[in-house]
Every structure is written in C-alpha cells, then in structure tokens.
Amino acid sequence: MRCKAIIEAMLENGFCDSKRHNPNDYITHVTNATKRLEEALQAVKKHEDVADLVATMFEEGFCDPESQTDPQEWMMFAETAIAELKVV
C-alpha cells in the first residue's frame, strides 16, 4: 500500500476521532482516504518519497482536528499535496 505512511500520520494526528466518529464512519473515512490516496499516488514516480513527505506534513500539524473537523478536508489536502509534490 503506497499511502500507508500518510494514513497512519493522519490517524495519529486527529483525522478520525472516536468521540466524533462512530466505528462505521471511522471505517468509511479510512477506506475512502486509502482509495483516494492510492489513486493519487499511482502516477507518482517516487511515491515513497512523496508519501513520506506528506506524512511528515501531517505529523507537523498540516491539518488540525480543531480547525479541520471534516475528514474530507484532510483527504483533499493530502491529494493536493501529492499533486503538487509529484512534479518536483
């Protein structure tokens, strides 16, 4: 799985929260994010490097669970970062 590092970083930093999301929503959001990020990383030549960099961005506060409460926002930001970084 190309996006594993990103998903782990997102989860560790508040992408989903057991207080805000029931187990079914949690599963749905993680599955959705995995599908979308895997698709975004398919066209990236050095996907490991890009995935590591995007994961680091989340570890450093790229998204804040207080400001970005919707998991869709996190996914969109990750997709945008991948799209921008793949050309570097």
C-alpha positions, 0 to 999 in steps of 0.5 A: 500500500503506497499511502500507508505512511500518510494514513497512519500520520493522519490517524495519529494526528486527529483525522478520525476521532472516536468521540466524533466518529462512530466505528462505521464512519471511522471505517468509511473515512479510512477506506475512502482516504486509502482509495483516494490516496492510492489513486493519487499516488499511482502516477507518482514516480517516487511515491515513497518519497512523496508519501513520506513527505506528506506524512511528515506534513501531517505529523507537523500539524498540516491539518488540525482536528480543531480547525479541520473537523471534516475528514474530507478536508484532510483527504483533499489536502493530502491529494493536493499535496501529492499533486503538487509534490509529484512534479518536483 
